[in-house]
């Protein structure tokens, strides 16, 4: 499968990092966008994205994408930047798409001690499976990414999601691929262009071939 010359700048979700997109390097030139620290615990997602946009400079045509929370930020970034396309990987355009259970637990993230935001090692395989990882290598990768995530960033992002106004439309195309068995953002709450059968929230790594096929459809 031929590479696309136009780079795809990506943002990972809460609890993940750029390794989430490693498999997509087979079909796209992946360029991760680094998170910046929020101003404070109450900074909105739209304000955060505006600050992040001011730190980015693109001198060539590009696409923009994000997984889960990263997709929400990508939508907000697209208001300030000029991507040719925006790709959503297991993400959404409104906070209302997030599973009710997670909405109910959002207050817990604000008060929970750091050790609870990083599950004990014995529980990590169970948490990984809830997110859709089954193979040992995928479970191990998820555990490494989650352990490396800053608890303060998890607290801020968990709050910012549920005060987000959302993004319904943009001047550029929005391409959305979603897992059939996503428990974080259930597929019945969104309207993706493609649903990946049997896939959970981590389908960028667990169902990489399907994701890469989806990306290859939009090579213009």
Buried (B, 14 or more C-beta within 10 A) or exposed (E): EEEBEBBBBBBBBBBBBBBBBEBBEBBBBBBBBEBEEBEEEEBBBBBBBBBBBEEBEEEEEBBBBBBBBBBBBBBBBBEBBEBBBBBBBBBBBBBEBBBEEBEEEBEEBEEBEEEEBBBEEEEBBEBBBEBBBEEEEBBBBBBEBBEEBEBEBBBBBBBBBBEBEBBEEBEBBBBBBBBBBBBBBBBEBBEBBEBBEEBBBBBBBBBBEBBBBBBBEBEE
